[in-house]
């Protein structure tokens, strides 16, 4: 492959959607006339049509996803990989499906974050190529307090904290090495797995619209964002 950096994206969508209150998993719910997951895949494909997309789903959802792809005539090329019993296991399965590539870069992204901007995707690959990792974060707007088990609380300076998003993008060889470890309770995202190796994570600025669709209110906001996007275009 020479010196060319091959770009991959592992899109993880293993949620059952229980907080949405319906039987259809949240990644398949329609917004703007298209299932959430298709919006997410389209953003990465629009950024780079040569990007190699890996979609990680529970095996029990494979047939339903293929049915949706037929119904919506969805043509974005992607590889379908079976998820694990946890997010860690699902990401690991996705990474293991990618051939070893010394110059490869991989973005790991939540399937239910369809509003990541192409600018953030671009910056994540650029920074990861240089620094080894790139974690999208945004600042806090609200005041925060730390609450202990007894209910007592203490003010914390919000300027010292960040909200973590995806994509979390890495040099492929390093993140694959990091995921060789056993899963640990404090692995809340891919950055913590990378950090477990003793490596520092590099933060980049995310985009505030890049919310994780979890509740019915989030779907209403997503519909609003799509309407505004179409209006601006």
C-alpha positions in Angstrom: 0.0 0.0 0.0 3.1 2.2 0.0 2.8 5.3 2.2 -0.9 5.9 1.4 -3.0 6.0 4.6 -6.0 3.8 4.1 -9.0 5.1 6.0 -11.6 2.9 7.7 -14.6 3.8 9.8 -16.2 1.3 12.2 -19.8 2.3 12.8 -21.1 0.6 16.0 -24.9 0.2 16.4 -25.8 -2.4 18.9 -28.5 -0.6 20.9 -31.9 -2.2 21.6 -33.5 1.2 21.8 -35.3 0.6 25.1 -35.2 4.2 26.1 -37.0 5.1 22.9 -40.0 3.2 24.2 -40.6 1.2 21.0 -39.9 -2.2 19.6 -37.7 -1.0 16.7 -34.1 -0.4 17.8 -33.2 3.3 17.7 -30.7 3.0 14.9 -33.5 1.9 12.5 -36.0 4.6 13.4 -36.6 7.1 10.5 -35.7 10.7 10.6 -36.2 12.9 7.5 -37.5 9.9 5.6 -34.4 7.7 6.2 -33.4 5.4 9.1 -30.9 7.0 11.5 -28.1 4.5 10.6 -28.3 5.3 6.9 -27.8 9.0 7.6 -24.7 8.2 9.7 -23.2 6.0 6.9 -24.0 8.6 4.3 -22.0 11.3 6.2 -18.8 9.2 6.2 -19.3 8.2 2.5 -19.9 11.8 1.5 -16.7 12.8 3.3 -14.7 10.2 1.3 -16.2 7.8 -1.2 -13.1 5.6 -0.9 -13.5 5.3 2.9 -13.9 1.7 3.9 -17.0 1.4 6.1 -17.5 -1.4 8.6 -21.0 -1.6 10.2 -21.2 -3.6 13.4 -24.7 -4.9 14.3 -26.1 -7.7 16.4 -26.5 -10.8 14.2 -30.2 -10.9 15.0 -30.6 -7.6 13.2 -28.8 -8.5 10.0 -31.9 -9.6 8.1 -33.9 -6.5 9.1 -31.0 -4.2 8.1 -30.7 -5.9 4.7 -34.5 -5.6 4.3 -34.3 -1.9 5.0 -31.4 -1.4 2.6 -33.6 -2.9 -0.1 -36.7 -0.9 0.8 -34.7 2.4 0.8 -32.5 1.4 -2.2 -29.5 2.2 0.1 -26.3 1.8 -2.0 -23.5 3.1 0.3 -21.0 0.2 0.3 -20.2 -1.3 3.7 -19.1 -4.5 5.3 -21.5 -6.0 7.8 -19.9 -7.5 11.0 -21.5 -9.3 13.9 -21.4 -7.4 17.2 -20.3 -8.6 20.6 -22.0 -8.8 24.0 -20.7 -5.3 24.9 -19.6 -2.2 23.1 -16.0 -3.2 23.7 -16.7 -6.6 22.1 -18.5 -5.0 19.2 -15.6 -2.5 18.4 -13.1 -5.4 18.8 -15.0 -7.5 16.3 -15.1 -4.5 13.9 -11.4 -3.9 14.3 -10.6 -7.6 13.8 -12.4 -7.5 10.5 -9.9 -4.9 9.1 -6.6 -6.3 7.6 -3.4 -5.1 9.4 -2.2 -2.0 7.7 0.8 0.0 9.1 -0.4 3.2 7.6 -4.1 2.6 8.2 -6.4 5.0 10.2 -9.7 4.0 11.7 -12.6 6.2 13.0 -14.8 4.5 15.5 -18.3 6.1 15.6 -21.7 5.6 17.2 -24.3 4.6 14.6 -26.8 6.9 16.4 -24.8 10.0 15.9 -25.9 11.0 12.4 -25.0 14.7 12.7 -21.2 14.6 12.9 -19.8 17.1 10.5 -17.5 16.3 7.6 -15.1 18.9 9.1 -14.8 17.0 12.3 -14.3 13.7 10.4 -11.6 15.3 8.4 -9.8 16.8 11.5 -10.1 13.4 13.3 -8.2 11.6 10.5 -5.7 14.4 10.2 -4.9 14.6 13.9 -4.8 10.8 14.4 -2.3 10.5 11.5 0.0 12.9 13.3 -0.6 12.2 17.0 -1.9 8.6 17.1 -5.4 9.5 18.3 -8.1 12.1 17.9 -11.1 12.3 20.3 -14.0 14.6 19.5 -15.1 16.6 22.5 -17.1 19.8 23.2 -17.2 22.1 26.2 -19.9 22.3 28.8 -22.4 25.1 28.8 -24.1 24.4 32.2 -22.6 24.6 35.7 -21.7 21.2 37.2 -21.6 19.7 40.6 -20.0 16.5 41.9 -22.4 14.4 44.0 -21.2 11.8 46.5 -23.0 8.7 47.7 -24.5 10.6 50.6 -26.1 13.2 48.4 -23.6 16.0 49.3 -22.4 18.0 46.3 -19.5 20.2 45.4 -19.0 22.8 42.7 -16.6 21.9 39.9 -15.1 24.3 37.3 -16.8 23.4 34.0 -13.8 24.8 32.1 -11.8 21.8 33.3 -14.2 19.2 31.8 -15.3 18.1 28.3 -18.2 16.1 26.9 -16.8 13.2 24.9 -18.3 12.4 21.5 -17.4 10.2 18.5 -15.7 9.8 16.2 -12.7 8.6 18.1 -10.0 8.0 15.5 -6.7 6.2 15.8 -3.7 4.8 13.9 -4.9 1.3 13.1 -1.9 -0.6 14.5 -2.1 1.1 17.8 -5.8 0.8 18.5 -5.8 -2.9 17.4 -2.9 -3.5 19.9 -4.9 -1.7 22.6 -7.9 -3.9 22.0 -5.9 -7.1 22.6 -6.4 -6.5 26.3 -9.2 -7.9 28.4 -12.3 -5.8 28.8 -12.3 -3.7 32.0 -15.2 -1.9 33.8 -13.7 1.5 33.3 -13.6 1.1 29.5 -16.4 3.6 28.8 -15.2 4.4 25.3 -12.4 3.7 22.8 -10.2 6.5 24.2 -10.1 4.7 27.6 -8.9 1.5 25.9 -6.2 3.4 24.1 -5.3 5.3 27.3 -5.0 2.0 29.1 -1.8 1.3 27.1 -0.2 4.4 28.8 -0.7 6.5 25.6 -2.0 10.1 25.8 -5.2 10.9 23.9 -5.4 13.9 21.7 -8.6 16.0 21.9 -10.2 17.8 18.9 -13.2 20.1 18.8 -16.4 18.2 17.9 -19.6 19.8 16.7 -22.4 20.5 19.1 -25.2 19.1 16.9 -23.4 15.7 17.0 -25.8 14.3 19.7 -26.3 10.7 20.5 -30.0 9.8 19.7 -31.2 8.1 22.8 -34.7 9.4 23.8 -37.8 10.4 21.9 -36.9 14.1 22.6 -33.6 13.5 20.7 -35.6 12.2 17.7 -37.7 15.4 17.7 -34.5 17.5 17.8 -33.0 15.4 15.0 -36.0 16.1 12.8 -35.6 19.8 13.5 -31.9 19.7 12.6 -32.6 17.9 9.3 -35.3 20.5 8.5 -32.9 23.4 9.2 -30.2 21.7 7.1 -32.5 21.4 4.1 -33.7 25.0 4.6 -30.1 26.3 4.5 -29.2 24.3 1.5 
